[in-house]
Structure formats: structure tokens, C-alpha cells
Amino acid sequence: MMMALGVIPVLQELVANSNFVGAATALYLNLSCLEEAKPVIGSTEAVPFLIRVLRHENDPQCKLDALHALYNLSSHPTNIHRLLPCGIVESLQALITHSTDNTFTEKSIAVLINLASRKTARDEIILAPDLVSGLAKVLDVGELVEQEQAAACLLILCNGNESCSQMVLQEGVIPSLVSISVNGTARGKQKAQKLLMLFREQRQRDPSPAPARQPESSDTVTSARDSKPPCKSESRRKIGRSWSFWWKTKSFSVYQC
């Protein structure tokens, strides 16, 4: 009834007034739950307005309402071409890499998953600075539901894109994925296992690397033992690279847990 009576034009007048940002955002959120309203809202100035709220609004509830509304809108395929040029990927990257609120991280990745249904969006997500590394960090230190979402998103991005897979592997995600495949949520386990399988299949198609050069003397071993342990991110990358050896052997499988 509200849609039929012309609530969208009224909302467009509200967004021009800074005193009604919270109210307009909440109304957009409620309306965006309706399937028939999603394409209508997506064709208006609601999209740039909601992204501005996501970037600049200080009120956490208003910001969260905008994020949920954008999640609803991004679930409709026709809205994705409208969301991308308005800077949705950049805004989500900031929330994933800098937010300390688990709710923002989880829902931001959920929006990325919706966007990734289109190749143009996948390409933009992969090229976004630090976004892949941000997702890899969520795999490592995020809550279980966040890890589940990150694994699902990376699976979509890496499937059919070996350059993206290499980017992800360089972040040293293998130990985190193995842990999620054992200790994660039911969906998280499934996505982590599929991602590990994808990486393993891609590695099997690649030529075997040249054998590693052996240390020339025992002094190298001694100095390595005496050195300080690396930071967490560096250690994670080294552990990830070491797993490539196991993938080359037929007698080992990461799923024998």
C-alpha cells in the first residue's frame, strides 16, 4: 500500500534533508524486504544515499540499517550494475578490514557474496586493494559465522580464477581453512573443504616446482633456531607455503581428520 501510494518519492525528498537520515534509512530498510520494491528502490537515488550513510554516518544503528538495506537490494540481480559505480565495494572493504564489530563484518561479506554473482563485480572485488587479504584475515581470526562467510566468498571468487587463487594462497590461508574444515560451522566446514579441494586440483595441474636448495652448512639451522619467531601474518604465510609439499603427495589428504 505504501509503494502504491508513492512512498518512494517522499523518501527521496527526505534524504535531501540531513535531519531525516535515520528515519529515511530505516524506511528504506523495511521497504527493501519486499521483492517487488527492490528493483524500484535500486533505480532511485536510494543507492548512493545508502552508500553515503555506510561511509560517513556515525550512528551505528543507522549505519547497520543502511548495510542491511544494501544487502537486500544486492540480492536482486538488476541492482548490482547500479551498486558498483556508487562505490559499494570500496565501502564494504573499509568495514571488513577496519571494523571491530562482528555484525558489520559478517553482513559486509554477505553483500559481497550477493555482488559476486556477476562477473563484473567479481573482477572489481578481486582488484580491490587489501580486500582479499582482509577476507583471509577473517578466516584466521574471525568468529565462526564470519569465517563461514569469508570461506563462501573466497570460494566464489577463486572458482574459475586461478590468479585469484594464487592471491589467496599467498596469504597463507591453508592452516585456517583446515581448522575451519574441522571446527567451523556446518556450512563453514563445507565451504572450507571445497576451497581446499579447489586449490589442490589447481596445484595438481601446475608443474612441480624445482626442489628446494639444501642449506650449505649447519650454521644456517643454528641461526634459524636462535632467531625470534615471526609475526602472526608472516608465520601464516610460511605455514601456507609448506602445505604445498603435502598436496603433491598422493598418500596425504587434508580431509583425513
Solvent accessible surface area in square Angstrom, and as a share of the most:
residue,aa,sasa,rsa
1,M,192,0.86
2,M,97,0.43
3,M,49,0.22
4,A,93,0.72
5,L,149,0.74
6,G,26,0.25
7,V,20,0.12
8,I,12,0.06
9,P,76,0.48
10,V,84,0.48
11,L,0,0.00
12,Q,63,0.28
13,E,132,0.59
14,L,39,0.20
15,V,22,0.13
16,A,92,0.71
17,N,60,0.31
18,S,95,0.61
19,N,127,0.65
20,F,90,0.38
21,V,29,0.17
22,G,38,0.36
23,A,56,0.43
24,A,0,0.00
25,T,0,0.00
26,A,36,0.28
27,L,55,0.27
28,Y,1,0.00
29,L,36,0.18
30,N,96,0.49
31,L,8,0.04
32,S,0,0.00
33,C,84,0.50
34,L,78,0.39
35,E,109,0.49
36,E,117,0.53
37,A,0,0.00
38,K,15,0.06
39,P,49,0.31
40,V,65,0.37
41,I,0,0.00
42,G,2,0.02
43,S,84,0.54
44,T,20,0.12
45,E,92,0.41
46,A,0,0.00
47,V,0,0.00
48,P,25,0.16
49,F,6,0.03
50,L,0,0.00
51,I,3,0.02
52,R,125,0.45
53,V,8,0.04
54,L,3,0.02
55,R,101,0.37
56,H,132,0.59
57,E,51,0.23
58,N,142,0.73
59,D,69,0.36
60,P,89,0.56
61,Q,106,0.47
62,C,7,0.04
63,K,43,0.18
64,L,36,0.18
65,D,20,0.10
66,A,0,0.00
67,L,0,0.00
68,H,57,0.25
69,A,0,0.00
70,L,0,0.00
71,Y,69,0.26
72,N,24,0.12
73,L,0,0.00
74,S,2,0.01
75,S,54,0.35
76,H,41,0.18
77,P,63,0.39
78,T,77,0.45
79,N,4,0.02
80,I,4,0.02
81,H,134,0.60
82,R,67,0.24
83,L,0,0.00
84,L,20,0.10
85,P,107,0.67
86,C,34,0.20
87,G,15,0.14
88,I,0,0.00
89,V,3,0.02
90,E,112,0.50
91,S,5,0.03
92,L,0,0.00
93,Q,32,0.14
94,A,49,0.38
95,L,16,0.08
96,I,11,0.06
97,T,42,0.24
98,H,147,0.65
99,S,35,0.22
100,T,140,0.81
101,D,63,0.33
102,N,75,0.38
103,T,63,0.37
104,F,16,0.07
105,T,9,0.05
106,E,61,0.27
107,K,39,0.17
108,S,0,0.00
109,I,0,0.00
110,A,8,0.06
111,V,0,0.00
112,L,0,0.00
113,I,31,0.16
114,N,30,0.16
115,L,0,0.00
116,A,0,0.00
117,S,65,0.42
118,R,106,0.39
119,K,129,0.55
120,T,95,0.55
121,A,0,0.00
122,R,67,0.24
123,D,50,0.26
124,E,65,0.29
125,I,0,0.00
126,I,15,0.08
127,L,144,0.72
128,A,15,0.12
129,P,99,0.62
130,D,99,0.51
131,L,0,0.00
132,V,6,0.04
133,S,34,0.22
134,G,7,0.07
135,L,0,0.00
136,A,0,0.00
137,K,116,0.49
138,V,11,0.07
139,L,1,0.01
140,D,38,0.20
141,V,80,0.46
142,G,17,0.16
143,E,99,0.44
144,L,92,0.46
145,V,68,0.39
146,E,9,0.04
147,Q,24,0.10
148,E,25,0.11
149,Q,22,0.10
150,A,0,0.00
151,A,0,0.00
152,A,3,0.02
153,C,0,0.00
154,L,0,0.00
155,L,27,0.14
156,I,59,0.30
157,L,2,0.01
158,C,0,0.00
159,N,102,0.53
160,G,78,0.75
161,N,41,0.21
162,E,75,0.34
163,S,74,0.48
164,C,0,0.00
165,S,0,0.00
166,Q,68,0.30
167,M,73,0.32
168,V,0,0.00
169,L,12,0.06
170,Q,120,0.53
171,E,25,0.11
172,G,0,0.00
173,V,1,0.00
174,I,1,0.01
175,P,37,0.23
176,S,9,0.06
177,L,0,0.00
178,V,25,0.14
179,S,54,0.35
180,I,4,0.02
181,S,9,0.05
182,V,64,0.37
183,N,99,0.51
184,G,10,0.10
185,T,36,0.21
186,A,88,0.68
187,R,91,0.33
188,G,0,0.00
189,K,73,0.31
190,Q,88,0.39
191,K,38,0.16
192,A,0,0.00
193,Q,71,0.32
194,K,99,0.42
195,L,0,0.00
196,L,0,0.00
197,M,71,0.32
198,L,25,0.13
199,F,0,0.00
200,R,39,0.14
201,E,76,0.34
202,Q,5,0.02
203,R,47,0.17
204,Q,117,0.52
205,R,153,0.56
206,D,55,0.28
207,P,122,0.77
208,S,92,0.59
209,P,101,0.63
210,A,89,0.69
211,P,129,0.81
212,A,87,0.67
213,R,186,0.68
214,Q,136,0.61
215,P,74,0.47
216,E,139,0.62
217,S,57,0.37
218,S,82,0.53
219,D,104,0.54
220,T,71,0.41
221,V,63,0.36
222,T,74,0.43
223,S,67,0.43
224,A,67,0.52
225,R,193,0.70
226,D,112,0.58
227,S,69,0.44
228,K,184,0.78
229,P,119,0.75
230,P,62,0.39
231,C,80,0.48
232,K,128,0.54
233,S,46,0.30
234,E,72,0.32
235,S,31,0.20
236,R,26,0.09
237,R,83,0.30
238,K,101,0.43
239,I,78,0.39
240,G,3,0.03
241,R,137,0.50
242,S,62,0.40
243,W,48,0.17
244,S,25,0.16
245,F,127,0.53
246,W,115,0.40
247,W,8,0.03
248,K,75,0.32
249,T,44,0.26
250,K,209,0.89
251,S,100,0.65
252,F,66,0.28
253,S,23,0.15
254,V,5,0.03
255,Y,66,0.25
256,Q,135,0.60
257,C,116,0.70
